């Protein structure tokens, strides 16, 4: 694998407001790289510098060995972009838009095949499309030049759950063709489902770059175990277990929190006392909890 | 010029027609007025030794067509593209937004050209209006007037903040410009002060050049120079200060 995007100490201000303070990361060929963070964290500004739409105030950006500003012409041929609000004229028909955009590129993808793959109506006007169809069309336009890299910004914002899932399947299909994908999102579920690696950005800085699972580990998310004992139980037995950080009663339910050893330890205690755990539920913080935790306190 | 440029021009042309402003207000409306005026016998009486009132209205309506395209259709469309992110989207492609602007200008130019030919044919075949006696002079006058108007339309687009402001300012400019072209009062019947002012407005200068061509001569230099000045001046300012976002 080779590195296709290198961002090194990127800095960008709008007037007095610092949008991107200090962002560095690399993207490897063929991966789906997520840029994750709360609204206003500097995600979009970061990818706009990668796309060559904005001039950084500091740092260096290299995409496919190109300078996004100096080598714009070459960059636009090899990087497909889906903008957060990627719009077309209202009266333009879907087929016309794809055919037109295909003519912009030296070696375009087959626009009729894209149209078919994405299930788009060729004759519909842009203004008449549903939110999901517009989104699929903007993905098609990002892919029409047969790019090496596709940058997708807020891909599924505003889509219903079914359309979101369909879009995810689509993105996996695109990656399978060998396109490197940079995905900007604030949906944890999306990052967890799609991304090989994620850069977590907060307040213009990279908090951490890791796999989604690595992020959850790093945040040391607590496990939470909840059950109804089949008969009366002395909670002190559980509170003394190593790894347990808290035991509370909630009506007839007992809630135990602690690290990843608590499930086994609690079950062993219950078994020794011939108690069964009814209505057992284990909750583990995923990327979402990691996100909240990592953007709240300063971790390495 | 390559495949992408031609396609862009064709698409922008189709979009301009679908948008309805250009075909309805720019072409159909002046054409209907032309037919109505041509059907009023009083207007067919000679105004001067050579021309009837109706003869004078044919070039006025040709300018009406160009002014609608350049002052309302063009700025509204382009400012809308800017507002909706169409230009921004184009920046991420190898083609870039400048060519979208150029394609819009080209599309409006072609529509104006077709409309001008239709107007001349309807006036000539339908109502026996003689074509301009100096065709080359007429062509030069039309080209410069169209260039001046599109350039002013581009300037409006360049400086206004939004699509609605583009429509408002374009429409606001349209009426005084048409007044000085003699839409309501023929220039020949204006008081001397208004006639002098008219000569310096783009459409007044355009009418002056048309008049010369209709009467059989190559247009005199003052109106042509004024049209060139509008075309070059406004285009230069528009290019320098164009808001892309």
HADDOCK unambig.tbl for C-alpha pairs under 7 A between the chains (distance, minus, plus):
assign (segid A and resid 73 and name CA) (segid B and resid 94 and name CA) 5.70 0.50 0.50
assign (segid A and resid 76 and name CA) (segid B and resid 92 and name CA) 5.79 0.50 0.50
assign (segid A and resid 76 and name CA) (segid B and resid 93 and name CA) 5.11 0.50 0.50
assign (segid A and resid 76 and name CA) (segid B and resid 94 and name CA) 5.06 0.50 0.50
assign (segid A and resid 77 and name CA) (segid B and resid 93 and name CA) 6.86 0.50 0.50
assign (segid A and resid 77 and name CA) (segid B and resid 94 and name CA) 5.78 0.50 0.50
assign (segid A and resid 81 and name CA) (segid B and resid 92 and name CA) 6.52 0.50 0.50
assign (segid A and resid 85 and name CA) (segid B and resid 85 and name CA) 6.82 0.50 0.50
assign (segid A and resid 86 and name CA) (segid B and resid 85 and name CA) 6.39 0.50 0.50
assign (segid A and resid 86 and name CA) (segid B and resid 89 and name CA) 5.95 0.50 0.50
assign (segid A and resid 87 and name CA) (segid B and resid 84 and name CA) 6.06 0.50 0.50
assign (segid A and resid 87 and name CA) (segid B and resid 85 and name CA) 5.52 0.50 0.50
assign (segid A and resid 87 and name CA) (segid B and resid 86 and name CA) 5.30 0.50 0.50
assign (segid A and resid 87 and name CA) (segid B and resid 89 and name CA) 6.88 0.50 0.50
assign (segid A and resid 88 and name CA) (segid B and resid 86 and name CA) 5.36 0.50 0.50
assign (segid A and resid 89 and name CA) (segid B and resid 81 and name CA) 6.91 0.50 0.50
assign (segid A and resid 89 and name CA) (segid B and resid 86 and name CA) 6.87 0.50 0.50
assign (segid A and resid 91 and name CA) (segid B and resid 15 and name CA) 6.23 0.50 0.50
assign (segid A and resid 91 and name CA) (segid B and resid 18 and name CA) 6.83 0.50 0.50
assign (segid A and resid 92 and name CA) (segid B and resid 15 and name CA) 6.72 0.50 0.50
assign (segid A and resid 100 and name CA) (segid B and resid 7 and name CA) 6.35 0.50 0.50
assign (segid A and resid 100 and name CA) (segid B and resid 8 and name CA) 6.94 0.50 0.50
assign (segid A and resid 103 and name CA) (segid B and resid 3 and name CA) 6.58 0.50 0.50
assign (segid A and resid 103 and name CA) (segid B and resid 4 and name CA) 5.05 0.50 0.50
assign (segid A and resid 104 and name CA) (segid B and resid 4 and name CA) 5.43 0.50 0.50
assign (segid A and resid 104 and name CA) (segid B and resid 94 and name CA) 6.23 0.50 0.50
assign (segid A and resid 104 and name CA) (segid B and resid 95 and name CA) 5.95 0.50 0.50
assign (segid A and resid 105 and name CA) (segid B and resid 94 and name CA) 6.83 0.50 0.50
